[in-house]
């Protein structure tokens, strides 16, 4: 048993991104991997109105915790698939939160039409960094492209989360979750994307 | 084999609450399912629809919630277990059927799943539907987790059958859309034969029958009271001089709060799963040695009233609280922090709520109509012809997003179908043109009656039916007028045009809104007909591109681009059309320019019809747009 497993009590992971980025699939995979590992798990997602280009939020709680949602100030990890949404999720964080954020912007419609300006990525992540324990920046587009498809950016993010080892889930359980849930035709590219992220997460 | 039909044998799967309800219903031998989709309940009928054939279950997307309840009750009265599901406001539509079905009852088990939506994630209000159970006098179960949702669905069927009355399974968004481990139970082997036994003096509710059934219902309620008192769905945890009464998702927040506030040994929790009739004796016994009780529930003080009544009747000196300042909020969802605040305040124990960081000022990211959405094209043309002066009552669907800038094409909305009827009302009191919008699915759901009313009373308005050939907002479910199906193109079972003509509409036309000039010409013509009293109708017909692409795998042959040399940056494309594929951008030379994102452009061509500087650009064998 690793040290992480001995001290592991509970982990609240908050996911945020934009409709179409595959955040809900990533959320599901975390839940499946935790279940595979035999850990207590609950997840929550919002469907419907949120998915027409709007913000998509979901959560996974693992371990000795019952609430499937995460209150403000209670997320242990924030997985942000878009840097603007990382900053928007700041109220979910506490001072010890680990934020894993993509650095690739998805420009909201309000910015595209000139009603608002997209802030500098550094300002967005800087605002987060000044409050939380650590921020991991991930160039998801480049890493996913290297793995074979930009559309696999969500699996890169998932790989980074897995690589940090914060969640006591073995590689075997991650692999099994991926095998069971992902469609056959995208297995390979998604596995590569996951591995790319995993390696990055391990190195940090 | 569909995942939800796999044999039990201790199989454990991570299921959405809605999927767990489906599994529970299959285990409980449900053979008849009917529903109109509505968030957060839609996946229930969607999953049933997927597995129906394989499971030997009849599943239908009914035209609205009232109809779904009526068809499902006919099955249950004929000895076939049935289920209907709906979002919370759907029960308002079905209420007429519901209130008297409680009298008539059922022969086989019938479950009515009602999904409340605290915080209005995808709804127009956050009404607390538990009061419907009380008003009608039907039993109600409330699960907290997907696992409980599975078990309680089966239990609700048994309960309904045993007492001959439909049973409500009341959920909230955080049960329907929560995913958790569910252990599969055994599946039934055979379907019962349907038998209808004629019994008009118990099944035809004329007043003399109704009077008899009213007394029979009160008698059933007494028996159900007893069932609730002995139900294992109501249980106590922990010990102490203080108490918490809770149900549904709130129970989970309470459990975390007891642990985090270190209240073990000081607080005992009464978790109620069978919440109507509420177990009075159980609540009384729970409180008999308590000093104080906090009721933790979302929305209205339903259980709190039950607890207060019980304490008063039993003459218990216990202090009861629930909703109130520094206690449990009445509006929106609860979470672990809100419950910890309420419990620490009421029990006077220390709690330091987490410091909540403020996010910096950020550009908003509202949901939007998709690139290529035909609704945007319709709104554009109607605004050109009727301007800001007209009043635009609207309805419920994707097109409600037209309320947002830059389109701003929605002035009034209360519920499904209200667009049509309120347009008639506005037209009678206002001296302005009135143009109402309604989607095709919503028109079939509850727009037809408003149209008939308008015609019969000479209401003067234009009704625009936004016909995108599907129920798009809730996930592309079918409706009576669809032509495009997963099995291919079909002749519509119910023709929108014929229904509208049949209602007596004199001036009606059908256009493809992606043809801008033609649409505006027809609108001008219809505007002229509005000089006379009566309802005119425009069917604005073009399929939802998301749905069409998914079914037909259409690939774009052309996208559009801005010719930067002739673009004078008038911004009308951005301000009048507001397509998300457009952006206010900077060129390589550093000049301000307008760009169209090729990956987002659907190739609908509407923009090119309104601006000469936008031109087509052929693309190769790329991927289809809007995946």
Interface residues (C-beta under 8 A of the other chain):
Chain A: X18 X19 X28 X31 X32 X35 X41 X42 X43 X44 X45 X46 X47 X48 X49 X50 X51 X52 X53 X54 X55 X64 X65 X66 X67 X68 X69 X70 X71 X72 X73 X74 X84 X85 X87 X88 X89 X90 X91 X93 X94 X95 X107 X108 X109 X110 X111 X112 X113 X114 X115 X116 X117 X118 X119 X123 X124 X127 X131
Chain B: X12 X14 X39 X40 X42 X43 X121 X122 X145 X173 X174 X177 X178 X179 X180 X181 X249 X252 X253 X255 X256 X259 X333 X335 X336 X337 X338 X353 X354 X355 X356 X357 X358 X359 X360 X362 X363 X364 X365 X366 X367 X368 X369 X370 X398 X401 X405 X406 X473 X474 X571 X574 X575 X578 X580 X582 X583 X584
